[in-house]
Amino acid sequence: MKPLEQLVSIRGKLVRFARSVVRDEEDAKDVVQDCFLKLHQMNGELDKVENIESFAMRMVKNRGLDLLKKKKPESWNGDEEISVTFQDAQRIMEAREGVERLHRCLEFLGEKQRQVFYLREIEGYEFREISGIMGLSEDAVRANLSRARTHIFSIYKMHTL
């Protein structure tokens, strides 16, 4: 599969990751679109890239961080809709409450911990892949994930007592 075709096949994953960085769906789509344009311009050079997915994820992360620097930081307000639908109204409410709690907990994490947590726990990336995306050693990825999990657990526990 050609590098650009491979990138198109993971577009959804790139948008989800961008959203975890910029915390806005439209901004996330813009970030990925900008990265796709840059990658298209580099098309001849992409064959030299060892792991195109990791390269694209890092590019999305960096572009997202650049966008955040330009914008005033916004906090998550809890009004976002859950894209999953359930037939049982009670389960919808429980799911929404759980997602809202998780989002609130994630807000207390530092940037690296939040991104490492997202890539590992939500997207299912391996430590090696996260290391390449984040520009951290695998040990640093593991340490950030461990701190993130501990921090989330303690915050979640405090708010449920």
N, C-alpha and C positions, 0 to 999 in steps of 0.2 A: 504494500500500500504506500502510495506517495505521501510525503510529509503533510502537504496541505489537505489531502483526503483524510488522513488520520486526525488532523486537527478539527475538521468539520464533524467527524464522528464523535468527538468529545466536547462539542460546543456547549451542550447542556451542563456538563460538569464544570467547564470553565466559567459559565455564567453563575452557577451556584457558588463557586469559590469566590468569584468577584463580589457577589452579594454578601458573603461573609466578611469581606474586607470593607466594602463601602456602605453596606447596610441599606441599600436602596436598589430595587429591581431595575429601574430605568438606568441609573448610573452604572449598574453592573453590566447591563447589555451594551452600554456605550463603551465601557472599558474593554470588553471582549471584542467589540467591533473595531476599536482603535488598534488593538493587538493583532487582529486578523489582517488589517490593512498593512501594518508594519511587517507581519510575517509574509504576506503576499509579495511585498516589495523585496524581501530577502529570499524569495523562492529558490534561487540557484544555490544559495549558501546553506539552506536547510538540510541538504543531504549530508553535510558535515556534522550536523548536530547528532550526538549520540542518543539522547533520549528526548525526542521532540515534545512529548507530553509534559515532562518536567520543565523543559525550556519554556513552553507556553504558560504553564502555571506560574513560574517565576515572573515572567513578563506581565501576566495579569496582576499578580500581587504588587509588583512595583508600580504599574500604571494606576492601580487602585489607591495605593498609598500616596502617589503624586496628586491624585484627584482630591483625596482627603485633606492634604496640606493646603489646597486652594480653597476648600470649603470650610465653613464653620462646622466644628463637630456637632453632630446631632445625636441625641440619645434615643434609644428605642422606646416608643410610646405604648407598645402593647396593642395597638389597633390593627395590626396586620392580620389578614385572614389566613386560616389554615387551608392549604390546597387539597387536603384529603377530606373526603366526605364519608360519613358513617350513617347508617340507617337509624341507629338508635340515638336520640337527642341527648341522653345522659352521657353516652360515650363521647359525643361531640364536645360537650362541656368539659369533661374530664381531660380529653386530649388538648383542648385549647388552653386549659389551666396549666397543664404540664408543659406545653410549649412556651407559654408566657413565663412560667417560672424559670425554665431553662434559659430563655433569652435574658431575663433579668440577672440570672447568675452569671451568664457569659459577659455581661457588661462590667462586672467587677474584675474580670481577668485583664491582664496586660495584653498588648497586641500579639506578641509571639505566642503566648499561651493559648489565646483564643483561636489563632490560625492553626496551630498545631492540633488543638483539640478538634477543630472542625475537619481538618484533613484526615485525621486518624479515625475519629468516632463517627462522623457523618459520611464522609466520602470513602472511607475504608482504605486509604493509602498505606503502604508499608513504610516503616521507619526510613529505609534507604531512599524511597521516593520523596518523602517529606524533607529529608535532609537536602536533597537536590533542589527542591522547590524553594525551601526557606533559606538555603545557604548556611545551614547549621550542621554541626557534626551529629551523627546518630545519637551519641550520648546526650548532647544538648537537646535533641528532639525528645528523647525519653524523659529527661529531667523536666522539660517544660510540660510535657503531657502529664507526668506524675503530679507536678504542682497544680496544674489546671484541674485535674480530677479531684485532688484533695481540697482545693479551694471551692470548687463547685459543690462538693459534698457538704462541706461545712456551712456554706451559705444556704444551700437547700435545706439542710437540717435545721438551721436557725429559723428559717421562715415557715417551717411546718410544725414547729413546737407550739 
